[in-house]
Amino acid sequence: MTSALRAYIPIEDDTMNELGELRPSQLIYTFGIGSLIDLPNMSALVMGLDDWDTRYCKEIEEDRLVVAIRKRLGAQMNRLYLPPIKLDSMARDPAAPAIGVPVAPFPRWLRCALCDTLATIESGVFKLVQDPYRPDRTQYVHQGCLKSQGGKPPAAHSVRFLSACREGHLTDFPWLDFVHKGNVPCRPATLSLREFGASGDASDIIVKCHTCESERRMADAFDPDAPFSCSGHHPHLRLVEHGCKEPARTILLGASNSWFSISLSALSIPRATDKLGKFVEEQWAELKDTEDIDEVRLLRKKLHKFQSLIPLFSEYGDAEIWNEIGNKRAGNRGKLPPEDLKFPEWQVLSNPDAAAENRDFKLKRVAPPKGFEAYFEDTVLVERIREVRALLGFTRIESNADFAEATVVNDGRLTKLCRESPRWLPASEVRGEGIFLRIREEVLLAWQGKPEVQQLQHEFLESHKAWRKLRKLEPVQDNFPGIRLVLLHSLAHALMRQIVLDCGYTAASVRERLYSRLPGEEGGSMAGILLYTAAPDSEGTLGGLVELGDPLTLGRHLQQALESMRLCASDPLCSDHRPDALGRGIQGACCHACQFAPETSCERGNRYLDRSVLVDTFSSGVTAFFG
């Protein structure tokens, strides 16, 4: 089980105080840099890389991923780090240093739970109270509350209104400007935020200035015809960018559109075939900084500190190890194309007999699924697999990229993780197992040539263009994956839903990786799906997924998955749905009841899905791939 991650918050005396725990994988998908964490008694913002202490971070080695990120972020980016992790033994030591991800209170405006006083943290109205034995009880209180009647001071909670824009800026709601309608005669002002009724509706919440008696309902803050000007604030960087032309929108604390991660992942593909080369690849994080053969000799004298290197040092001499390190640096084992992370993976998965193996990668070829030999090539069981995923940046208000296409998205709204160009990025690694399915190219081309399928592809193209136009992504026709990916994506989702019912994994523990490319494109055609476990704990290595790769078992699951796609609980509305021409989504016949998967499992954000490309439905009987 991966050690939990501690989050800390800096306060006025520059000490660090433990507030809660996060998993490293959560810092990539859900609570990454620039996102808001809802703690028990306050809300906190994860700070940028400039505030992280890398002394307690472990480096992750994945050359292909680093090279691909360099293409996007610059040559100075050369390392991937796990977030700082505090071990259980250190948690029991009161003298242990503060290790964790730095966070800061945000929003900076708080509201007294008893008297409704509204003020900032810096105003001195509220005081931070800590419990050294119960970090989750750390909170702000209103000591001068007139309604407390000498008892325990009431708690002050973070207000639930913020302001954000599509350029990634986030700031406190402009309370003074809002209540005074742009004219602020009261400085300082005494404000209150009061709710009337139990509905919590914005129209029942009133902000009032007790200095001039001005007041205003919060429903006015959500008026689309009266947007606020954006302040250009990046609180996670302590940076203000002047001149933002995007209008600021009022959002709620904890809103799902306040943070969208943009990450990039790669599978660890071994290149070395000999024993020494495999050892060097596996331990490259420790060996890559060695400067000469004397340093290698020094490492051999300190075996007790490098237990993982004992087999390497005991079987080979200094000169052999140093030569292999030089070969690794020079790329003598074959340099893979940095522009496409998936093509080298496709080459290995589609030819498993020639693939090298190591402790993180092992393949086994078996027969195609029983009853589907006409559609699939031989199945490849991935008995061991390792995935490394790095966080590149994030967006707010709108997700402007597919989760797997971060390297080809040139939109400038990617919000940076640090003030300068990053030299390292936070990452996570998971180990598990998987099943690789490859569709026969000749069958796929025959299906793609049908006029009905061509018409459906045209509808998806128009929906793709409308989606990009609505988000101001130019040119609008770029990065359209084609109907081939719609088929592969829909099949992956159908099979994932069926697999989790039998193998014991949760739905969020099984991920997809799609390999789709037309024959005329550079590198040749690709048409395959990899379903693999990606849980950072022991659940990812139970063997249940590989066990389902048996031809008879997998054929049964494929048959059941396709049968479940014929009928949806939302039919006939679901089957009647066509790709939207207004840009709201890029889906055909699919919904939460039949095709949608958890966000962490889908690399396309639940777009480019249509179950009518798999089987006949109520509304379509001419585009099914499986007759």
C-alpha positions in Angstrom: 0.0 0.0 0.0 1.4 3.4 -1.0 2.2 5.7 1.9 -0.3 8.4 2.4 0.7 12.0 1.6 0.5 14.7 4.3 -0.7 18.2 3.4 0.6 21.2 5.4 -0.4 24.8 5.7 1.9 27.7 6.5 0.7 30.2 9.1 2.0 33.5 10.5 5.0 32.1 12.4 6.3 30.3 9.2 5.9 26.9 10.8 4.2 24.0 9.0 1.1 22.4 10.4 -0.3 19.1 9.4 -3.9 19.3 8.0 -4.7 16.1 6.3 -3.6 13.3 3.9 -3.7 12.8 0.2 -2.5 10.0 -2.1 0.2 10.8 -4.7 -2.2 9.8 -7.5 -4.8 12.3 -6.2 -2.3 15.1 -6.8 -2.4 14.2 -10.5 -6.1 13.7 -11.1 -8.2 15.5 -8.4 -6.3 17.7 -6.0 -3.3 18.9 -8.0 -1.4 22.2 -7.9 -3.8 25.1 -8.1 -6.8 23.1 -7.0 -8.9 23.6 -3.8 -9.1 20.9 -1.1 -12.1 20.9 1.1 -10.7 20.2 4.6 -13.0 19.5 7.6 -13.0 23.1 8.9 -11.5 25.2 6.0 -10.7 25.3 2.4 -7.0 25.2 1.2 -5.2 25.7 -2.1 -2.3 23.5 -3.2 0.7 25.7 -3.8 3.0 25.7 -6.8 6.3 23.9 -7.3 8.2 26.9 -6.1 7.1 26.1 -2.5 7.7 22.3 -2.6 10.7 20.8 -0.8 12.2 18.3 -3.2 14.6 16.9 -0.5 11.9 14.5 0.5 10.8 13.7 -3.1 11.8 10.4 -4.8 12.8 10.6 -8.4 10.9 8.5 -11.0 12.7 7.4 -14.0 10.9 7.3 -17.4 13.0 8.6 -20.3 10.3 8.5 -23.0 7.9 10.6 -20.9 10.6 13.1 -20.0 11.6 13.6 -23.6 7.9 14.1 -24.7 7.4 16.7 -21.9 10.6 18.5 -23.0 9.0 19.1 -26.4 6.2 20.9 -24.7 7.9 22.7 -21.8 11.5 23.1 -22.8 14.9 21.4 -22.5 15.3 22.6 -18.9 12.7 20.0 -17.7 14.7 16.9 -16.9 13.2 15.2 -13.8 10.0 13.6 -12.5 9.4 13.4 -8.7 6.9 11.6 -6.5 5.3 14.1 -4.1 7.1 14.3 -0.7 5.9 11.3 1.4 6.0 11.1 5.1 6.6 7.5 6.2 4.6 6.0 9.0 7.7 5.8 11.3 8.2 9.5 10.9 4.5 10.2 11.7 5.1 8.7 15.2 8.1 10.9 15.8 7.2 14.3 17.2 10.6 15.7 16.3 10.3 14.6 12.6 10.5 17.5 10.1 7.4 18.8 8.4 7.2 16.8 5.1 4.3 17.2 2.7 2.7 19.3 0.0 2.3 23.0 1.0 -1.1 24.5 1.0 -2.5 27.9 2.0 -6.0 28.9 3.2 -8.2 29.9 0.2 -10.5 31.7 -0.2 -9.1 34.4 2.1 -12.6 35.6 3.1 -14.2 33.9 6.1 -17.7 34.0 7.6 -18.6 33.6 11.2 -21.1 30.8 11.7 -22.9 32.6 14.4 -23.1 36.3 13.7 -22.5 36.1 9.9 -19.5 38.6 10.0 -17.6 38.6 6.7 -13.9 39.5 6.7 -10.5 38.4 5.4 -8.0 36.3 7.2 -5.6 39.3 7.3 -8.1 41.6 8.9 -7.4 40.2 12.4 -11.1 39.5 13.0 -10.5 35.7 13.0 -7.9 33.7 14.8 -6.3 30.3 13.8 -6.7 27.7 16.5 -4.7 24.5 16.3 -4.9 21.1 17.9 -1.5 19.4 17.9 -3.0 16.0 18.5 -5.9 16.3 16.0 -4.7 18.2 12.9 -8.1 17.8 11.3 -9.6 20.1 14.0 -7.4 23.1 13.0 -9.8 26.0 12.3 -10.3 29.7 12.4 -12.6 31.1 15.1 -14.3 34.5 15.7 -13.1 35.5 19.2 -14.9 38.8 19.3 -18.3 37.5 18.2 -21.0 39.4 20.0 -23.4 36.5 19.9 -21.2 34.0 21.6 -22.2 35.3 25.1 -18.8 34.5 26.7 -18.8 30.8 25.6 -16.7 29.0 23.2 -15.9 31.3 20.2 -17.8 30.2 17.0 -16.0 28.7 14.1 -15.3 30.8 10.9 -15.7 29.0 7.7 -14.5 29.7 4.2 -17.1 31.5 2.0 -18.4 29.4 -0.9 -18.1 32.1 -3.6 -15.0 32.6 -5.8 -14.1 34.2 -9.1 -12.3 32.5 -11.9 -11.7 32.8 -15.7 -10.9 30.6 -18.6 -7.2 31.7 -18.5 -6.7 29.8 -15.3 -6.9 32.8 -12.9 -8.6 32.4 -9.5 -9.3 35.1 -7.0 -11.5 35.9 -4.0 -15.0 37.1 -4.8 -14.9 41.0 -5.0 -17.2 41.5 -2.1 -16.7 45.3 -1.6 -17.2 46.1 -5.3 -20.2 43.8 -5.5 -22.1 45.1 -2.6 -21.4 48.7 -3.6 -22.0 48.1 -7.3 -18.5 49.2 -8.3 -18.5 52.3 -6.2 -16.7 51.7 -2.9 -17.1 54.7 -0.5 -16.6 52.6 2.6 -13.0 51.8 3.5 -12.8 50.0 5.8 -16.2 48.4 5.6 -18.0 46.1 8.0 -19.7 43.3 6.0 -22.0 40.4 6.7 -23.2 37.5 4.7 -26.6 36.2 5.8 -28.7 33.3 4.5 -32.5 33.4 4.7 -34.4 30.1 4.6 -33.0 26.6 4.4 -32.7 26.2 0.6 -29.2 27.7 0.2 -30.2 29.3 -3.0 -28.2 32.3 -4.1 -31.3 34.5 -4.2 -31.7 33.8 -0.4 -28.2 35.0 0.4 -27.6 38.7 1.0 -24.3 40.5 1.5 -24.6 43.7 3.5 -22.3 46.6 4.3 -23.1 47.9 7.8 -21.1 51.1 7.2 -23.4 52.5 4.5 -26.3 50.0 4.8 -25.9 48.8 1.2 -26.9 45.3 0.4 -27.2 42.9 -2.5 -28.5 39.4 -3.2 -25.9 36.9 -4.4 -28.1 35.8 -7.3 -26.9 39.0 -9.1 -23.3 37.5 -9.1 -24.4 34.8 -11.5 -25.9 37.2 -14.0 -24.2 36.3 -17.4 -24.8 39.9 -18.7 -22.9 41.5 -15.9 -19.5 39.7 -15.7 -16.6 40.9 -13.5 -13.3 42.0 -14.8 -10.5 39.5 -14.1 -7.8 40.5 -11.7 -5.3 38.0 -13.3 -4.5 36.4 -10.0 -2.7 33.0 -9.7 -2.8 32.4 -6.0 -0.9 29.1 -6.2 2.1 31.1 -7.6 1.6 34.3 -5.6 1.5 36.0 -9.0 -0.7 38.6 -10.6 -0.8 38.9 -14.4 -2.2 42.2 -15.5 -4.2 42.7 -18.7 -6.4 39.6 -18.7 -9.1 40.1 -21.3 -11.3 37.1 -20.2 -14.3 37.9 -18.1 -14.3 36.5 -14.6 -17.1 34.2 -13.6 -18.6 33.5 -10.2 -18.1 29.9 -9.2 -18.9 27.9 -6.1 -16.3 26.5 -3.7 -15.9 22.9 -4.7 -17.3 23.3 -8.2 -16.2 20.6 -10.6 -15.1 23.2 -13.2 -12.7 24.9 -10.9 -9.8 22.7 -11.9 -9.1 20.3 -14.8 -5.8 18.5 -14.9 -3.7 18.1 -18.0 -1.4 15.1 -17.6 0.7 12.9 -19.8 1.5 9.2 -19.3 3.7 6.5 -20.7 4.2 2.8 -20.2 7.6 1.5 -19.2 8.9 -0.3 -22.2 12.3 -2.2 -21.7 14.9 -1.7 -24.4 17.7 -3.9 -23.0 17.7 -7.6 -23.6 20.8 -8.6 -21.7 20.9 -9.0 -17.9 23.3 -6.1 -17.3 21.4 -3.8 -19.5 18.1 -4.6 -17.6 19.7 -3.9 -14.3 21.0 -0.5 -15.5 17.6 0.4 -16.8 15.8 -0.6 -13.6 18.3 1.4 -11.4 18.9 4.3 -13.8 17.6 6.9 -11.2 20.6 6.0 -9.0 23.2 5.5 -11.7 22.5 8.3 -14.2 24.4 10.9 -12.1 27.6 8.9 -11.9 30.5 10.9 -13.5 33.3 8.4 -13.7 34.3 4.8 -13.0 35.6 5.8 -9.5 32.1 6.8 -8.5 30.9 3.4 -9.6 33.6 1.8 -7.5 32.5 4.0 -4.5 28.9 2.7 -4.9 30.2 -0.9 -4.8 31.8 -0.1 -1.4 28.5 1.1 0.0 26.4 -1.9 -0.7 24.6 -1.6 2.6 23.0 1.6 1.4 22.1 0.3 -2.1 20.4 -3.1 -1.4 18.6 -3.0 -4.7 22.0 -2.9 -6.5 23.6 -5.9 -4.8 22.9 -8.3 -7.7 24.3 -5.8 -10.2 27.5 -5.1 -8.2 28.1 -8.7 -7.3 28.1 -10.2 -10.8 29.8 -7.5 -12.9 33.0 -5.4 -12.7 33.4 -1.6 -12.5 34.4 -1.3 -16.2 31.4 -3.4 -17.4 28.9 -1.3 -15.4 30.5 2.0 -16.5 30.4 1.0 -20.1 26.8 0.0 -19.9 26.0 3.4 -18.2 27.7 5.1 -21.2 25.7 3.0 -23.6 22.5 4.1 -21.9 23.4 7.7 -22.0 24.4 7.6 -25.7 21.1 5.9 -26.6 22.9 2.9 -28.1 19.9 0.7 -27.4 17.7 2.5 -29.9 16.2 6.0 -29.6 12.4 5.9 -29.8 10.4 8.8 -31.4 9.7 11.4 -28.8 6.7 12.9 -30.6 4.5 9.8 -30.1 4.5 8.0 -26.8 2.1 5.3 -28.0 3.8 4.1 -31.2 6.7 2.4 -29.4 4.2 0.8 -27.1 2.2 -0.4 -30.1 5.3 -1.9 -31.7 6.0 -4.0 -28.5 2.4 -5.0 -27.8 1.7 -6.0 -31.4 4.8 -8.2 -31.5 5.0 -9.7 -28.0 7.3 -12.6 -28.9 10.2 -10.2 -29.6 9.6 -8.0 -26.6 12.2 -7.7 -23.9 11.2 -8.4 -20.3 12.1 -6.9 -16.9 10.6 -6.7 -13.5 8.0 -4.1 -14.7 7.1 -5.6 -18.1 6.1 -9.1 -19.2 4.0 -10.2 -22.1 2.3 -13.5 -23.1 0.6 -14.3 -26.3 -2.6 -16.4 -26.3 -5.3 -17.2 -28.9 -8.0 -14.6 -29.8 -11.3 -14.5 -27.8 -13.4 -17.6 -28.5 -16.0 -16.9 -31.1 -14.4 -13.6 -32.2 -11.4 -15.0 -34.2 -12.7 -13.2 -37.3 -12.4 -9.8 -35.6 -9.3 -10.0 -33.4 -5.7 -10.9 -33.7 -4.1 -13.0 -30.9 -4.7 -11.6 -27.4 -1.7 -10.4 -25.5 -1.7 -10.8 -21.7 0.3 -8.1 -20.0 1.3 -9.9 -16.8 3.4 -7.0 -15.5 3.1 -3.3 -16.4 4.2 0.1 -15.1 2.7 3.4 -15.9 4.2 6.8 -15.1 1.9 9.9 -15.3 3.1 13.5 -14.9 1.1 16.6 -14.3 1.8 19.3 -17.0 -0.6 22.0 -15.9 -4.3 22.7 -15.5 -7.2 24.7 -16.8 -10.2 26.3 -15.2 -13.9 26.7 -16.3 -13.4 24.4 -19.3 -11.3 21.3 -20.1 -9.6 22.2 -23.4 -7.7 18.9 -24.0 -8.2 15.2 -24.1 -6.4 13.5 -21.3 -4.2 11.5 -23.7 -3.4 14.3 -26.2 -1.6 16.9 -24.0 1.5 17.0 -26.3 -0.5 18.1 -29.4 -2.6 20.8 -27.7 -1.1 24.2 -28.4 -3.8 26.2 -26.7 -2.2 28.9 -24.4 -4.6 28.4 -21.5 -2.4 25.8 -19.9 -1.8 27.3 -16.5 1.8 26.9 -15.2 2.7 25.0 -12.1 5.6 27.4 -11.1 6.6 30.9 -11.9 9.5 30.1 -14.1 9.9 27.2 -16.7 9.8 24.0 -14.6 12.9 21.9 -14.1 10.8 19.0 -12.7 7.2 17.9 -12.5 5.2 15.9 -10.0 4.4 12.4 -11.1 2.9 9.2 -9.9 3.7 5.6 -10.9 1.5 2.5 -10.7 2.1 -1.2 -11.4 -0.4 -3.7 -12.5 -1.5 -6.0 -15.3 -3.6 -5.8 -18.4 -5.1 -7.3 -21.6 -4.2 -6.1 -25.1 -6.7 -6.6 -28.0 -5.9 -5.9 -31.6 -8.6 -5.6 -34.3 -7.8 -7.2 -37.7 -7.0 -4.3 -40.1 -8.7 -5.8 -43.1 -12.0 -6.2 -41.3 -11.8 -2.7 -39.9 -11.1 -1.1 -43.2 -14.1 -2.9 -44.8 -16.3 -1.6 -42.0 -15.0 1.9 -42.3 -15.7 1.9 -46.1 -19.5 1.5 -45.6 -21.5 4.6 -46.6 -23.5 4.6 -43.3 -20.2 4.5 -41.3 -18.8 7.3 -43.4 -22.0 9.4 -42.7 -21.6 8.8 -39.0 -17.9 9.8 -39.2 -19.0 13.1 -40.9 -21.5 13.7 -38.0 -18.7 13.2 -35.5 -16.4 15.5 -37.4 -19.0 18.3 -37.4 -19.5 17.8 -33.7 -15.8 17.9 -33.1 -15.5 21.1 -35.0 -18.3 22.7 -33.1 -16.8 21.6 -29.8 -13.5 23.2 -30.6 -15.1 26.3 -32.1 -17.0 26.9 -28.9 -13.8 26.7 -26.9 -11.9 28.9 -29.4 -9.5 26.2 -30.4 -8.1 26.8 -33.9 -8.1 25.3 -36.5 -11.3 23.6 -35.6 -10.7 20.5 -37.7 -7.4 19.6 -36.1 -6.9 16.4 -34.0 -10.1 14.7 -35.2 -9.4 11.0 -34.4 -11.9 9.5 -36.9 -14.6 6.8 -36.6 -11.8 4.2 -36.0 -11.2 5.6 -32.5 -14.9 5.9 -31.8 -15.2 2.1 -32.4 -12.1 1.3 -30.3 -13.2 3.7 -27.5 -16.7 2.3 -27.3 -15.5 -1.2 -27.3 -13.0 -0.4 -24.5 -15.8 1.1 -22.3 -18.2 -1.8 -23.0 -15.5 -4.3 -22.0 -14.4 -2.4 -19.0 -17.9 -2.3 -17.6 -18.3 -6.0 -18.1 -14.8 -6.9 -16.7 -15.2 -5.1 -13.3 -18.3 -7.3 -12.7 -16.2 -10.4 -12.7 -12.6 -9.7 -11.9 -13.2 -7.9 -8.6 -11.6 -4.6 -9.4 -13.4 -1.3 -8.9 -14.5 0.6 -12.0 -11.9 3.3 -11.3 -9.1 0.8 -11.0 -9.3 -0.3 -14.7 -8.0 2.1 -17.3 -8.0 2.1 -21.1 -5.2 3.0 -23.5 -6.2 3.4 -27.1 -4.0 2.8 -30.2 -5.7 4.3 -33.3 -4.1 5.4 -36.5 -5.1 5.2 -40.2 -2.9 3.2 -42.7 -1.8 6.3 -44.6 -0.4 8.1 -41.5 3.2 8.2 -40.5 4.3 5.0 -38.7 1.5 2.8 -40.2 -1.9 1.8 -39.0 -2.9 1.0 -35.4 -6.1 -0.5 -34.1 -5.9 -1.8 -30.6 -7.0 -1.3 -26.9 -5.1 -2.0 -23.7 -7.2 -2.5 -20.6 -5.0 -2.5 -17.5 -5.2 -2.0 -13.8 -3.7 1.3 -12.5 -4.3 1.2 -8.8 -1.3 2.4 -6.7 -1.7 -0.4 -4.1 -1.8 -4.2 -4.1 -5.2 -4.3 -5.8 -3.4 -3.6 -9.1 -1.4 -6.9 -8.9 -4.0 -9.5 -7.9 -3.9 -11.3 -11.2 -7.6 -11.1 -11.8 -7.5 -9.2 -15.0 -4.9 -11.4 -16.7 -6.9 -14.4 -15.7 -9.8 -13.1 -17.7 -7.6 -13.1 -20.8 -8.2 -16.8 -21.3 -9.7 -17.2 -24.8 -12.8 -18.9 -23.6 -13.4 -16.5 -20.7 -12.6 -13.4 -22.7 -14.9 -14.5 -25.5 -17.8 -15.0 -23.0 -17.2 -11.5 -21.5 -17.0 -9.9 -25.0 -20.3 -11.5 -25.9 -22.0 -10.3 -22.7 -20.5 -6.8 -23.1 -21.9 -6.5 -26.6 -25.3 -7.8 -25.5 -25.5 -5.2 -22.7 -24.9 -2.5 -25.3 -27.9 -3.4 -27.4 -30.3 -2.1 -24.7 -29.8 0.8 -22.3 -31.9 1.8 -19.3 -32.3 5.2 -20.9 -33.6 3.9 -24.3 -35.1 5.1 -26.6 -33.6 8.5 -25.6 -30.1 7.2 -25.5 -30.2 5.3 -28.8 -31.8 8.3 -30.5 -28.9 10.6 -29.5 -26.7 11.8 -32.3 -23.4 13.7 -32.2 -24.2 17.3 -31.1 -23.7 20.1 -33.6 -23.8 22.8 -31.0 -20.5 21.9 -29.4 -21.8 20.7 -26.0 -20.3 17.2 -26.4 -18.9 14.8 -28.9 -21.0 11.7 -28.2 -23.5 9.5 -30.1 -25.7 6.9 -28.5 -24.2 6.7 -25.0 -25.0 7.8 -21.5 -24.1 7.1 -17.8 -26.3 4.0 -17.9 -24.4 2.3 -20.7 -21.0 3.7 -21.8 -19.6 6.4 -19.5 -16.6 5.5 -17.3 -14.9 7.2 -14.4 -12.8 10.1 -15.3 -9.6 8.4 -14.2 -10.3 5.4 -16.4 -11.1 7.2 -19.7 -8.3 8.9 -21.6 -10.8 10.9 -23.8 -13.0 12.5 -21.2 -16.0 10.3 -22.1 -16.1 11.8 -25.6 -16.1 10.0 -29.0 -18.4 7.2 -27.8 -21.3 5.6 -29.6 -22.6 2.1 -28.9 -24.3 1.9 -32.3 -20.9 1.3 -33.9 -20.7 -1.9 -31.8 -24.1 -3.6 -32.2 -27.6 -2.8 -33.5 -29.7 -0.5 -31.3 -33.3 0.7 -31.3 -32.4 3.5 -33.7 -29.6 2.2 -35.8 -28.9 -1.2 -37.4 -26.5 -0.2 -40.2 -23.3 0.9 -38.5 -22.6 -2.0 -36.2 -19.1 -3.5 -36.4 -20.1 -6.8 -34.8 -22.8 -8.3 -36.9 
